[in-house]
Amino acid sequence: MALTVVDARNYLIKGCKPHVFPPGVEMRITKEGPLHQRRWMVVDAASQIFRSQRHRGFERLTLLQPSLAQDKLHLQMEGCDFTVSTEENGPTAHVKIWEAMCPAIVHVAASEWLSDQLHQNVLLVRKTAQRPINSIYAPEADTVGFSDRFPLTLLSTATVEKIKTAIDEEIDADRFRYNVLFTGGADRDEHHLARFKIGSFIGRGVKPCGRCNTINVDQGTAVVDATILERLHAHPDFHNRQSGEVVVSKNAIVEREGAFAVRDTVEVIERRTEGWDRPYEPNHRRLPTIVVSQSGA
């Protein structure tokens, strides 16, 4: 059965609502994934360590809707709005995401607005430097934004249906924060896509995606059900015994930049026989601290 894109999403701010592309509107893919994906991030103002829905007290980030219009970043949350220039000058902070210390520009006024919305003292920061990709799976020179080290995530609707059966509950696919949702084929077919083409974009599936407690957060309400991750961990169809992780969706890298739209066909160039439960290296294996060069934007 042909594989067809049914949903395409770009996450401008790490941990927040995505921009969802309507049919006929192309999503541009750069080497770092969808254009401007996770160019912005929320950090704790005191520690300057990143914060997302996985952190207690920050589940409400899912209610923050960013959007881009020319050179403006619009923020909307529970009826309140704020707009900031995408190239606004501000103080530089060295923020920490996983093992990397990254220089970033602080949006001062937007940080104050967001702190009021979240009832937390936070900074909204913009990436100003190249951040290395997970080089276990990709060329050393490749970079990403503030994502978890991979440019793209793929998920199939058949896998979502398999999850519903596994936990005996109706849940939305958006809990898994994919970039590309496709239909057709068997459940977990995404793990067999070694090389694929959508529109003019060519990608490579490189690593099953180990999930964190973000999947416990209802993306529409920010209500947390702490049993979702637990139930999937207990299910043999989603618990990878090799890594100990719950695996849902597939991390991919960009072989050729391009663009595609909802309803485009996912052309399989090369299939991998091994599936979601194959052994693989940990996601974040690198030196404890990496200071990222400020060469490039």
FIKE-966126 format. One record per residue: y, x, z of N, C-alpha, C in turn. Coordinates in Angstrom, 1 decimal, always signed. Example, Ala and Ser with C-alpha at 12.3 -4.5 7.8 and 13.67 -1.06 7.14 Angstrom:
2
nyy nxx nzz cayy caxx cazz cyy cxx czz
-5.7 +13.2 +7.8 -4.5 +12.3 +7.8 -3.3 +13.2 +7.8
-2.2 +12.8 +7.1 -1.1 +13.7 +7.1 +0.0 +12.9 +7.9
! end
This chain:
297
nyy nxx nzz cayy caxx cazz cyy cxx czz
-1.2 +0.8 +0.0 +0.0 +0.0 +0.0 +1.2 +0.9 +0.0
+2.3 +0.5 -0.8 +3.5 +1.3 -0.8 +4.2 +1.3 +0.5
+4.8 +2.4 +0.8 +5.6 +2.5 +2.1 +7.1 +2.2 +1.7
+7.7 +1.3 +2.4 +9.1 +0.9 +2.1 +10.0 +1.0 +3.4
+11.2 +1.5 +3.2 +12.1 +1.6 +4.3 +12.7 +0.2 +4.6
+12.6 -0.2 +5.9 +13.1 -1.5 +6.3 +14.3 -1.4 +7.3
+14.5 -0.2 +7.8 +15.6 +0.0 +8.7 +16.0 +1.5 +8.7
+17.3 +1.8 +8.7 +17.8 +3.1 +8.7 +18.9 +3.2 +9.7
+18.9 +4.3 +10.6 +19.8 +4.3 +11.7 +20.4 +5.7 +11.9
+21.6 +5.8 +12.3 +22.3 +7.1 +12.6 +22.9 +7.0 +14.0
+22.6 +7.9 +14.8 +23.1 +7.9 +16.2 +24.2 +8.9 +16.3
+25.5 +8.4 +16.3 +26.6 +9.3 +16.3 +26.8 +10.0 +17.7
+26.6 +9.2 +18.7 +26.7 +9.8 +20.1 +25.3 +9.8 +20.7
+24.9 +10.9 +21.2 +23.6 +11.0 +21.9 +23.5 +9.9 +23.0
+22.4 +9.2 +22.9 +22.1 +8.2 +24.0 +22.7 +6.9 +23.8
+23.5 +6.7 +22.8 +24.2 +5.4 +22.6 +23.7 +4.6 +21.5
+24.3 +3.4 +21.2 +23.8 +2.6 +20.1 +23.9 +3.3 +18.8
+23.0 +3.0 +17.8 +23.1 +3.6 +16.5 +24.0 +2.8 +15.6
+24.4 +3.5 +14.5 +25.0 +2.8 +13.3 +23.8 +2.3 +12.5
+23.7 +1.1 +12.2 +22.6 +0.5 +11.4 +23.0 +0.3 +10.0
+22.3 +0.8 +9.0 +22.8 +0.7 +7.6 +22.2 -0.6 +7.0
+23.1 -1.4 +6.5 +22.6 -2.7 +5.8 +22.0 -2.3 +4.5
+21.2 -3.2 +3.9 +20.6 -2.9 +2.6 +21.6 -2.6 +1.6
+21.4 -1.6 +0.7 +22.3 -1.2 -0.3 +23.3 -0.2 +0.0
+23.5 +0.1 +1.3 +24.4 +1.1 +1.8 +23.6 +2.4 +2.1
+23.9 +3.5 +1.3 +23.1 +4.7 +1.5 +23.4 +5.4 +2.8
+22.4 +6.0 +3.4 +22.5 +6.9 +4.5 +22.4 +8.3 +4.0
+23.5 +9.1 +4.1 +23.5 +10.5 +3.6 +22.8 +11.4 +4.6
+21.9 +12.2 +4.1 +21.1 +13.2 +4.9 +21.6 +14.6 +4.6
+22.0 +15.3 +5.7 +22.3 +16.7 +5.6 +21.2 +17.5 +6.2
+21.4 +18.8 +6.3 +20.3 +19.6 +6.9 +20.1 +19.3 +8.4
+21.2 +18.8 +9.0 +21.1 +18.4 +10.4 +20.7 +16.9 +10.6
+20.3 +16.3 +9.5 +19.9 +14.9 +9.6 +21.0 +14.0 +9.1
+21.0 +12.7 +9.4 +22.1 +11.8 +9.0 +23.4 +12.4 +9.3
+24.4 +12.2 +8.3 +25.7 +12.8 +8.5 +26.3 +12.4 +9.8
+26.8 +13.4 +10.5 +27.4 +13.3 +11.8 +26.5 +12.8 +13.0
+25.2 +12.8 +12.7 +24.3 +12.4 +13.8 +24.4 +13.3 +15.0
+24.6 +12.6 +16.2 +24.7 +13.3 +17.5 +25.7 +14.4 +17.4
+26.8 +14.2 +16.7 +27.9 +15.2 +16.8 +28.6 +15.1 +18.1
+28.5 +14.0 +18.8 +29.1 +13.8 +20.1 +28.0 +13.6 +21.2
+28.4 +13.8 +22.4 +27.5 +13.7 +23.5 +28.3 +13.5 +24.8
+27.6 +12.8 +25.7 +28.2 +12.6 +27.0 +27.6 +13.6 +28.0
+28.5 +14.2 +28.8 +28.0 +15.2 +29.8 +28.6 +14.8 +31.2
+27.9 +15.2 +32.2 +28.4 +15.0 +33.6 +29.7 +15.9 +33.7
+30.8 +15.4 +34.2 +32.0 +16.2 +34.3 +31.9 +17.4 +35.2
+31.1 +17.3 +36.3 +31.0 +18.4 +37.3 +30.1 +19.5 +36.8
+28.9 +19.1 +36.4 +27.9 +20.1 +36.0 +28.0 +20.5 +34.5
+28.6 +19.6 +33.7 +28.7 +19.7 +32.2 +27.3 +19.8 +31.6
+26.3 +19.1 +32.2 +25.0 +18.9 +31.6 +24.9 +17.6 +31.0
+24.2 +17.5 +29.8 +24.2 +16.3 +29.0 +23.6 +15.1 +29.8
+24.0 +14.0 +29.5 +23.5 +12.7 +30.1 +23.1 +11.8 +29.0
+22.0 +11.1 +29.1 +21.5 +10.1 +28.2 +20.8 +9.0 +28.9
+20.2 +8.1 +28.2 +19.5 +7.0 +28.9 +18.3 +7.4 +29.7
+17.9 +8.6 +29.5 +16.7 +9.1 +30.3 +17.2 +9.4 +31.8
+18.5 +9.5 +32.0 +19.0 +9.9 +33.3 +19.3 +8.6 +34.1
+18.9 +8.6 +35.4 +19.1 +7.4 +36.2 +20.7 +7.2 +36.4
+21.0 +5.9 +36.2 +22.4 +5.6 +36.3 +23.2 +5.6 +34.9
+22.5 +6.1 +33.9 +23.1 +6.2 +32.6 +22.5 +5.3 +31.5
+21.6 +4.4 +32.0 +21.0 +3.5 +31.1 +22.0 +2.6 +30.3
+23.2 +2.4 +30.9 +24.2 +1.6 +30.2 +24.8 +2.2 +29.0
+24.5 +3.5 +28.7 +25.0 +4.1 +27.5 +24.5 +3.3 +26.3
+23.4 +2.6 +26.4 +22.9 +1.9 +25.3 +23.8 +0.7 +24.9
+24.8 +0.4 +25.8 +25.7 -0.7 +25.5 +27.0 -0.1 +24.8
+27.1 +1.2 +24.6 +28.2 +1.8 +23.9 +28.0 +1.9 +22.4
+28.8 +1.2 +21.7 +28.6 +1.2 +20.2 +29.7 +2.0 +19.6
+29.4 +3.2 +19.0 +30.3 +4.0 +18.3 +30.3 +3.7 +16.8
+31.4 +3.8 +16.1 +31.4 +3.7 +14.6 +32.5 +4.6 +14.1
+32.3 +5.0 +12.8 +33.2 +5.9 +12.1 +34.0 +5.2 +11.0
+35.3 +5.4 +11.0 +36.1 +4.9 +9.8 +37.1 +6.0 +9.5
+36.8 +6.6 +8.3 +37.6 +7.8 +7.9 +37.6 +8.9 +9.0
+38.7 +9.2 +9.6 +38.8 +10.3 +10.6 +38.9 +9.7 +12.0
+38.4 +8.5 +12.2 +38.5 +7.9 +13.5 +37.1 +7.5 +14.0
+36.9 +7.8 +15.3 +35.7 +7.4 +16.0 +36.1 +6.2 +16.9
+35.5 +5.1 +16.6 +35.7 +3.9 +17.4 +34.6 +3.7 +18.4
+35.0 +3.4 +19.6 +34.1 +3.1 +20.7 +34.3 +1.7 +21.2
+33.2 +1.0 +21.4 +33.2 -0.4 +21.9 +32.1 -0.6 +22.9
+32.5 -1.2 +24.1 +31.5 -1.4 +25.1 +31.9 -2.6 +26.0
+31.1 -3.6 +25.9 +31.3 -4.8 +26.7 +32.7 -5.4 +26.6
+33.2 -5.5 +25.4 +34.5 -6.1 +25.1 +35.7 -5.2 +25.2
+35.4 -3.9 +25.6 +36.5 -3.0 +25.6 +36.4 -2.0 +24.5
+37.6 -1.5 +24.0 +37.6 -0.7 +22.8 +38.5 +0.6 +23.0
+38.1 +1.6 +22.3 +38.9 +2.9 +22.3 +38.7 +3.6 +21.0
+39.8 +4.2 +20.5 +39.7 +5.0 +19.2 +40.2 +6.4 +19.5
+39.5 +7.3 +18.8 +39.8 +8.7 +19.0 +39.7 +9.4 +17.6
+40.6 +10.4 +17.3 +40.4 +11.2 +16.1 +39.2 +12.0 +16.1
+38.5 +12.1 +15.0 +37.2 +12.8 +15.0 +37.5 +14.3 +15.1
+38.7 +14.8 +14.8 +39.1 +16.2 +14.8 +40.1 +16.5 +15.9
+40.2 +15.6 +16.9 +41.1 +15.8 +18.0 +41.0 +17.1 +18.7
+42.1 +17.8 +18.9 +42.1 +19.1 +19.6 +42.0 +18.8 +21.1
+41.4 +19.7 +21.9 +41.3 +19.5 +23.3 +40.7 +20.7 +24.0
+40.6 +20.7 +25.3 +40.0 +21.9 +25.9 +38.5 +22.1 +25.5
+38.1 +23.3 +25.6 +36.7 +23.7 +25.3 +35.9 +23.7 +26.5
+34.7 +23.1 +26.5 +33.8 +23.2 +27.6 +32.5 +23.8 +27.1
+31.8 +24.5 +27.9 +30.5 +25.0 +27.6 +29.4 +24.1 +28.2
+28.9 +23.2 +27.4 +28.0 +22.2 +27.9 +26.6 +22.6 +27.7
+25.7 +22.0 +28.6 +24.3 +22.4 +28.6 +23.5 +21.2 +28.1
+22.7 +21.5 +27.1 +21.7 +20.5 +26.6 +20.4 +21.3 +26.5
+19.4 +20.8 +27.4 +18.2 +21.5 +27.5 +18.4 +23.0 +27.9
+17.9 +23.9 +27.1 +18.1 +25.3 +27.4 +19.3 +26.0 +26.8
+20.1 +25.2 +26.1 +21.2 +25.8 +25.3 +22.6 +25.5 +25.9
+23.4 +26.5 +26.0 +24.8 +26.4 +26.4 +25.6 +26.3 +25.1
+26.3 +25.2 +24.9 +27.0 +25.0 +23.6 +28.5 +24.8 +23.8
+29.4 +25.5 +23.1 +30.8 +25.2 +23.2 +31.1 +23.9 +22.5
+32.0 +23.1 +23.1 +32.3 +21.8 +22.6 +33.7 +21.5 +23.0
+34.3 +20.6 +22.1 +35.7 +20.1 +22.4 +35.6 +18.8 +23.2
+36.4 +18.8 +24.3 +36.5 +17.6 +25.1 +37.5 +16.6 +24.6
+37.1 +15.4 +24.4 +38.1 +14.3 +24.1 +38.6 +13.7 +25.4
+39.8 +14.2 +25.9 +40.2 +13.9 +27.2 +40.4 +12.5 +27.5
+41.2 +11.8 +26.7 +41.5 +10.4 +26.9 +40.3 +9.5 +26.8
+39.4 +9.8 +25.8 +38.2 +9.1 +25.6 +37.3 +9.3 +26.8
+37.3 +10.5 +27.4 +36.4 +10.7 +28.5 +36.9 +9.9 +29.7
+38.2 +9.7 +29.9 +38.7 +8.9 +31.0 +38.3 +7.4 +30.8
+38.4 +7.0 +29.5 +38.0 +5.6 +29.2 +36.6 +5.3 +29.5
+35.7 +6.3 +29.0 +34.3 +6.1 +29.1 +33.9 +6.2 +30.6
+34.5 +7.1 +31.4 +34.2 +7.2 +32.8 +34.5 +5.8 +33.5
+35.5 +5.2 +33.1 +35.8 +3.8 +33.7 +34.7 +2.8 +33.3
+34.3 +2.9 +32.1 +33.2 +1.9 +31.6 +31.9 +2.2 +32.3
+31.6 +3.4 +32.5 +30.2 +3.8 +33.1 +30.3 +3.8 +34.6
+31.5 +3.9 +35.2 +31.6 +4.1 +36.6 +31.0 +5.4 +37.0
+31.1 +6.4 +36.1 +30.6 +7.7 +36.3 +31.6 +8.7 +35.8
+31.8 +9.9 +36.4 +32.7 +10.9 +36.0 +32.1 +11.7 +34.9
+32.5 +11.4 +33.6 +31.8 +12.0 +32.5 +32.9 +12.6 +31.5
+32.4 +13.4 +30.6 +33.2 +13.9 +29.5 +32.5 +13.5 +28.2
+33.3 +13.1 +27.2 +32.8 +12.9 +25.9 +33.2 +14.1 +25.1
+32.2 +14.8 +24.5 +32.4 +16.1 +23.9 +31.9 +16.1 +22.4
+32.6 +16.9 +21.6 +32.2 +17.0 +20.2 +31.7 +18.4 +19.9
+30.6 +18.5 +19.1 +30.0 +19.7 +18.8 +30.9 +20.6 +17.9
+31.0 +21.9 +18.2 +31.9 +22.8 +17.5 +31.1 +24.0 +17.0
+29.8 +24.1 +17.2 +29.1 +25.3 +16.9 +27.7 +24.9 +16.3
+27.1 +25.9 +15.7 +25.8 +25.7 +15.2 +24.8 +25.8 +16.3
+23.8 +24.8 +16.4 +22.8 +24.8 +17.4 +21.5 +25.0 +16.7
+20.7 +26.0 +17.1 +19.4 +26.2 +16.4 +18.4 +25.1 +16.5
+17.7 +24.8 +15.4 +16.6 +23.9 +15.4 +15.4 +24.4 +16.2
+14.4 +23.6 +16.5 +13.2 +24.1 +17.1 +12.5 +25.0 +16.0
+12.6 +26.3 +16.1 +12.1 +27.1 +15.1 +10.6 +27.3 +15.1
+9.9 +26.7 +16.0 +8.4 +26.7 +15.9 +8.0 +25.9 +14.7
+8.8 +24.9 +14.3 +8.4 +24.0 +13.2 +9.3 +24.1 +12.0
+10.4 +24.9 +12.1 +11.4 +24.9 +11.0 +11.9 +26.3 +10.8
+12.6 +26.5 +9.6 +13.2 +27.8 +9.4 +14.2 +28.2 +10.5
+14.2 +29.4 +10.9 +15.0 +29.9 +12.0 +16.5 +29.6 +11.8
+16.9 +29.6 +10.5 +18.3 +29.5 +10.2 +18.8 +28.0 +10.3
+17.9 +27.1 +10.3 +18.3 +25.7 +10.4 +18.9 +25.3 +11.7
+19.8 +24.3 +11.7 +20.5 +23.9 +12.9 +20.4 +22.3 +13.0
+20.7 +21.9 +14.2 +20.8 +20.5 +14.5 +22.1 +20.2 +15.3
+22.4 +18.9 +15.5 +23.5 +18.5 +16.4 +23.0 +18.5 +17.8
+23.4 +17.5 +18.6 +23.0 +17.4 +20.0 +21.6 +16.6 +20.1
+20.8 +16.6 +19.0 +19.5 +15.9 +19.1 +18.5 +16.8 +19.9
+17.3 +16.2 +20.1 +16.3 +17.0 +20.8 +15.6 +17.9 +19.8
+16.4 +18.7 +19.1 +15.9 +19.8 +18.3 +15.3 +19.4 +17.0
+15.3 +18.2 +16.5 +14.8 +17.8 +15.2 +15.9 +16.9 +14.6
+16.0 +16.9 +13.2 +17.0 +16.1 +12.5 +16.7 +14.7 +12.4
+15.4 +14.3 +12.3 +15.0 +12.9 +12.0 +13.8 +12.5 +12.7
+13.7 +11.2 +12.9 +12.4 +10.6 +13.5 +12.0 +9.4 +12.6
+10.7 +9.4 +12.3 +10.1 +8.4 +11.5 +9.2 +7.5 +12.3
+9.2 +6.2 +12.0 +8.3 +5.3 +12.7 +7.9 +4.2 +11.7
+6.6 +3.7 +11.8 +6.2 +2.6 +11.0 +6.1 +1.3 +11.8
+6.3 +0.2 +11.1 +6.2 -1.1 +11.7 +4.7 -1.4 +12.2
+3.7 -0.8 +11.5 +2.3 -1.0 +11.9 +2.1 -0.3 +13.3
+2.8 +0.8 +13.5 +2.7 +1.5 +14.8 +3.3 +0.6 +15.9
+4.4 +0.0 +15.6 +5.1 -0.9 +16.6 +4.1 -2.0 +17.0
+3.5 -2.6 +16.0 +2.5 -3.7 +16.3 +1.3 -3.2 +17.1
+0.9 -2.0 +16.8 -0.2 -1.3 +17.6 +0.3 -1.2 +19.1
+1.5 -0.8 +19.3 +2.0 -0.7 +20.7 +2.1 -2.0 +21.4
+2.5 -3.1 +20.7 +2.5 -4.4 +21.3 +1.1 -4.8 +21.7
+0.1 -4.5 +20.9 -1.3 -4.8 +21.3 -1.7 -4.0 +22.5
-1.3 -2.7 +22.5 -1.8 -1.8 +23.5 -1.3 -2.2 +24.9
+0.0 -2.6 +24.9 +0.6 -3.0 +26.3 +0.6 -4.5 +26.5
+0.2 -5.2 +25.5 +0.1 -6.7 +25.6 +1.5 -7.3 +25.9
+2.5 -6.9 +25.1 +3.9 -7.3 +25.4 +4.7 -7.2 +24.1
+5.6 -8.1 +23.8 +6.5 -8.1 +22.7 +7.6 -7.2 +23.1
+7.8 -6.1 +22.4 +8.9 -5.2 +22.6 +9.5 -4.9 +21.2
+10.8 -4.5 +21.2 +11.5 -4.2 +20.0 +11.3 -2.7 +19.6
+11.2 -2.5 +18.3 +11.0 -1.2 +17.8 +12.2 -0.2 +18.2
+13.4 -0.8 +18.4 +14.5 +0.1 +18.7 +14.4 +0.9 +20.0
+13.5 +0.5 +20.8 +13.3 +1.3 +22.0 +12.9 +2.8 +21.7
+12.4 +3.0 +20.5 +11.9 +4.3 +20.1 +12.9 +5.1 +19.3
+14.1 +4.6 +19.1 +15.3 +5.3 +18.6 +14.9 +6.1 +17.3
+14.3 +5.5 +16.4 +14.0 +6.1 +15.1 +15.2 +6.2 +14.2
+15.1 +7.1 +13.2 +16.1 +7.1 +12.1 +15.6 +6.2 +10.9
+14.3 +6.3 +10.7 +13.7 +5.6 +9.6 +12.5 +4.7 +10.1
+12.6 +3.4 +9.8 +11.5 +2.5 +10.1 +10.9 +2.1 +8.7
+9.6 +2.2 +8.5 +9.1 +1.8 +7.2 +7.9 +0.9 +7.4
+7.6 +0.1 +6.4 +6.5 -0.8 +6.5 +5.5 -0.4 +5.4
+4.2 -0.9 +5.5 +3.2 -0.5 +4.6 +2.3 +0.5 +5.2
+1.0 +0.6 +4.8 +0.1 +1.6 +5.4 -0.4 +1.2 +6.7
-1.1 +2.1 +7.3 -1.8 +1.8 +8.6 -0.9 +2.3 +9.8
-1.3 +1.8 +11.0 -0.6 +2.3 +12.2 -0.6 +3.8 +12.3
+0.4 +4.4 +12.7 +0.6 +5.8 +12.9 +0.5 +6.6 +11.6
+0.8 +5.9 +10.5 +0.7 +6.6 +9.2 +1.8 +7.7 +9.1
+2.9 +7.5 +9.9 +4.0 +8.5 +9.9 +3.5 +9.9 +10.2
+2.4 +10.0 +11.0 +1.9 +11.3 +11.4 +1.2 +12.1 +10.3
+0.9 +11.4 +9.2 +0.2 +12.0 +8.1 +1.2 +12.4 +7.0
+2.5 +12.2 +7.1 +3.4 +12.5 +6.1 +3.9 +13.9 +6.2
+3.1 +14.8 +5.6 +3.5 +16.2 +5.6 +4.8 +16.5 +4.8
+4.9 +15.9 +3.6 +6.1 +16.0 +2.8 +6.3 +14.6 +2.2
+7.6 +14.2 +2.1 +7.8 +12.9 +1.6 +9.2 +12.8 +1.0
+9.5 +11.9 +0.1 +10.7 +11.7 -0.6 +11.2 +10.3 -0.4
+12.5 +10.1 +0.0 +13.1 +8.8 +0.0 +14.4 +8.9 -0.7
+14.6 +8.2 -1.8 +15.8 +8.3 -2.6 +15.9 +9.7 -3.1
+17.0 +10.4 -2.9 +17.1 +11.8 -3.3 +16.8 +12.8 -2.2
+16.5 +12.3 -1.0 +16.2 +13.2 +0.2 +14.7 +13.5 +0.2
+14.4 +14.8 +0.5 +13.0 +15.2 +0.7 +12.9 +15.7 +2.2
+11.9 +15.3 +2.9 +11.7 +15.7 +4.2 +10.3 +16.2 +4.5
+10.1 +16.8 +5.6 +8.7 +17.3 +6.0 +8.5 +16.8 +7.5
+7.4 +16.1 +7.6 +7.0 +15.7 +9.0 +6.3 +16.9 +9.7
+6.9 +17.3 +10.9 +6.4 +18.5 +11.5 +5.8 +18.4 +12.8
+6.1 +17.4 +13.6 +5.6 +17.3 +15.0 +5.6 +15.9 +15.5
+4.5 +15.4 +16.1 +4.5 +14.2 +16.8 +5.5 +14.1 +17.9
+6.2 +13.0 +18.1 +7.3 +12.9 +19.0 +6.8 +12.5 +20.4
+6.9 +13.4 +21.3 +6.5 +13.1 +22.7 +7.7 +12.3 +23.3
+7.4 +11.2 +24.0 +8.4 +10.3 +24.5 +8.7 +10.5 +26.0
+10.0 +10.2 +26.3 +10.4 +10.2 +27.7 +10.7 +8.8 +28.2
+11.3 +8.7 +29.4 +11.4 +7.4 +29.9 +12.5 +6.5 +29.3
+13.2 +7.1 +28.2 +14.1 +6.3 +27.5 +13.5 +5.0 +26.9
+12.2 +5.1 +26.6 +11.6 +3.9 +26.0 +11.4 +2.8 +27.0
+11.7 +3.1 +28.3 +11.7 +2.0 +29.3 +12.9 +1.1 +29.3
+13.9 +1.6 +28.5 +15.2 +0.9 +28.5 +15.3 -0.1 +27.4
+15.6 -1.4 +27.7 +15.8 -2.4 +26.7 +17.1 -2.0 +26.0
+17.1 -1.8 +24.7 +18.3 -1.3 +24.0 +19.4 -2.3 +23.9
+19.1 -3.6 +24.1 +20.1 -4.6 +24.0 +20.7 -5.0 +25.3
+20.0 -4.7 +26.4 +20.6 -5.2 +27.7 +20.7 -4.1 +28.7
+20.1 -2.9 +28.5 +20.1 -1.8 +29.4 +19.2 -2.0 +30.6
+18.4 -3.1 +30.6 +17.5 -3.4 +31.7 +16.3 -2.5 +31.6
+15.9 -1.9 +32.7 +14.8 -0.9 +32.7 +13.5 -1.6 +33.2
+12.4 -1.3 +32.4 +11.1 -1.7 +32.8 +10.3 -0.4 +32.9
+10.1 +0.2 +34.1 +9.5 +1.5 +34.3 +8.1 +1.5 +33.9
+7.5 +0.4 +33.6 +6.0 +0.4 +33.3 +5.7 +0.7 +31.9
+6.7 +0.6 +30.9 +6.4 +0.8 +29.5 +5.8 +2.2 +29.3
+6.4 +3.2 +29.7 +5.9 +4.6 +29.5 +4.6 +4.7 +30.2
+4.5 +4.2 +31.4 +3.2 +4.3 +32.2 +2.0 +3.7 +31.5
+2.3 +2.5 +30.9 +1.2 +1.8 +30.2 +0.8 +2.5 +28.9
+1.7 +3.1 +28.2 +1.4 +3.8 +27.0 +0.7 +5.1 +27.4
+1.1 +5.7 +28.5 +0.4 +7.0 +29.0 -1.1 +6.7 +29.3
-1.3 +5.5 +29.8 -2.7 +5.2 +30.2 -3.5 +4.7 +29.0
-2.9 +4.5 +27.9 -3.7 +4.0 +26.7 -4.1 +5.2 +25.8
-5.4 +5.3 +25.5 -5.9 +6.4 +24.7 -5.4 +6.5 +23.3
-4.8 +5.5 +22.8 -4.2 +5.5 +21.4 -2.8 +6.1 +21.4
-2.3 +6.4 +22.6 -0.9 +6.9 +22.6 -0.7 +8.1 +23.5
-1.7 +8.4 +24.3 -1.7 +9.5 +25.2 -2.4 +10.7 +24.5
-1.6 +11.7 +24.2 -2.1 +12.9 +23.5 -2.7 +13.8 +24.6
-4.0 +14.0 +24.7 -4.6 +14.8 +25.7 -4.3 +16.2 +25.6
-4.0 +16.7 +24.4 -3.6 +18.1 +24.2 -2.3 +18.5 +24.8
-1.3 +17.6 +24.8 +0.0 +17.9 +25.3 +0.3 +17.2 +26.6
-0.5 +16.1 +26.9 -0.2 +15.3 +28.1 +0.9 +14.3 +27.8
+1.5 +14.2 +26.6 +2.6 +13.4 +26.4 +2.2 +12.0 +25.8
+3.1 +11.0 +25.9 +3.0 +9.8 +25.2 +3.6 +10.1 +23.8
+2.8 +9.8 +22.7 +3.3 +10.1 +21.4 +3.6 +8.8 +20.6
+4.8 +8.6 +20.2 +5.2 +7.5 +19.4 +6.2 +8.1 +18.4
+6.0 +7.9 +17.1 +6.8 +8.4 +16.0 +6.7 +9.8 +15.7
+7.3 +10.3 +14.6 +7.1 +11.6 +14.1 +8.5 +12.3 +13.8
+8.6 +13.5 +14.3 +9.8 +14.3 +14.1 +9.7 +14.9 +12.7
+10.8 +15.0 +12.0 +10.8 +15.5 +10.6 +12.0 +16.4 +10.5
+11.9 +17.3 +9.5 +13.0 +18.2 +9.1 +13.4 +18.0 +7.7
+14.5 +18.5 +7.3 +15.1 +18.2 +6.0 +14.8 +19.4 +5.0
+14.0 +19.1 +4.0 +13.7 +20.1 +3.0 +14.8 +20.1 +1.9
+15.3 +18.9 +1.5 +16.3 +18.8 +0.5 +17.3 +17.7 +1.0
+18.6 +18.0 +1.1 +19.6 +17.0 +1.4 +19.6 +15.9 +0.3
+20.1 +14.8 +0.7 +20.2 +13.7 -0.3 +20.6 +12.4 +0.4
+20.2 +11.3 -0.1 +20.6 +10.0 +0.4 +19.6 +8.9 +0.1
+19.5 +7.9 +0.9 +18.6 +6.8 +0.6 +19.1 +5.5 +1.3
+18.5 +4.4 +1.0 +18.9 +3.1 +1.5 +17.7 +2.3 +1.9
+18.0 +1.3 +2.8 +17.0 +0.3 +3.1 +16.4 -0.3 +1.8
+15.1 -0.5 +1.8 +14.3 -1.0 +0.7 +13.9 +0.0 -0.3
+14.3 +1.3 -0.1 +13.8 +2.4 -0.9 +12.4 +2.7 -0.6
+11.6 +3.2 -1.5 +10.2 +3.6 -1.3 +10.1 +4.9 -0.7
+9.2 +5.1 +0.3 +8.8 +6.4 +0.8 +7.7 +6.9 +0.0
+8.0 +7.9 -0.8 +7.1 +8.5 -1.7 +6.4 +9.7 -1.0
+5.1 +9.6 -0.8 +4.3 +10.6 -0.1 +4.0 +11.7 -1.1
+4.5 +12.9 -0.9 +4.3 +14.1 -1.7 +3.1 +14.8 -1.3
+2.9 +14.9 +0.0 +1.7 +15.6 +0.6 +1.3 +15.0 +1.9
+0.0 +14.6 +2.0 -0.5 +14.0 +3.2 -1.2 +15.0 +4.1
-1.1 +14.9 +5.4 -1.8 +15.7 +6.4 -3.0 +14.9 +6.9
-4.1 +15.5 +7.0 -5.3 +14.9 +7.4 -5.3 +14.6 +8.9
-4.8 +15.6 +9.7 -4.7 +15.5 +11.1 -3.6 +14.4 +11.5
-3.8 +13.8 +12.6 -2.9 +12.7 +13.0 -2.1 +13.0 +14.3
-1.8 +11.9 +15.0 -0.9 +12.0 +16.1 -1.5 +12.8 +17.3
-2.8 +12.9 +17.4 -3.5 +13.5 +18.5 -3.9 +14.9 +18.3
-3.4 +15.5 +17.3 -3.7 +16.9 +17.0 -3.0 +17.8 +18.1
-3.5 +19.0 +18.3 -2.8 +19.9 +19.2 -1.5 +20.4 +18.6
-0.5 +20.6 +19.4 +0.8 +21.1 +18.9 +1.5 +21.9 +20.0
+2.5 +22.7 +19.6 +3.3 +23.5 +20.5 +4.3 +22.6 +21.3
+4.7 +23.0 +22.5 +5.7 +22.2 +23.2 +7.0 +22.1 +22.4
+7.8 +21.1 +22.7 +9.0 +20.8 +22.0 +10.1 +21.8 +22.2
+10.2 +22.4 +23.4 +11.4 +23.1 +23.7 +11.1 +24.6 +24.0
+10.1 +25.2 +23.4 +9.8 +26.6 +23.7 +10.8 +27.5 +23.2
+11.6 +28.1 +24.0 +12.6 +29.1 +23.7 +13.0 +29.8 +24.9
+13.9 +30.8 +24.8 +14.4 +31.5 +26.0 +15.1 +30.5 +26.9
+15.1 +30.8 +28.2 +15.7 +29.9 +29.1 +17.1 +29.5 +28.8
+17.9 +30.4 +28.3 +19.3 +30.1 +28.0 +19.7 +30.7 +26.6
+20.3 +29.9 +25.8 +20.8 +30.3 +24.5 +22.3 +30.0 +24.5
+23.1 +31.0 +24.3 +24.6 +30.8 +24.1 +24.7 +30.7 +22.6
+25.2 +29.6 +22.1 +25.3 +29.3 +20.6 +26.6 +29.9 +20.1
+26.5 +30.6 +19.0 +27.6 +31.2 +18.3 +28.6 +30.1 +17.9
+29.9 +30.4 +17.9 +30.9 +29.5 +17.5 +31.2 +29.6 +16.0
+30.4 +30.4 +15.3 +30.6 +30.5 +13.8 +30.1 +29.2 +13.2
+31.0 +28.5 +12.5 +30.6 +27.2 +11.8 +31.0 +26.0 +12.7
+31.0 +24.9 +12.0 +31.4 +23.7 +12.7 +30.2 +22.7 +12.8
! end
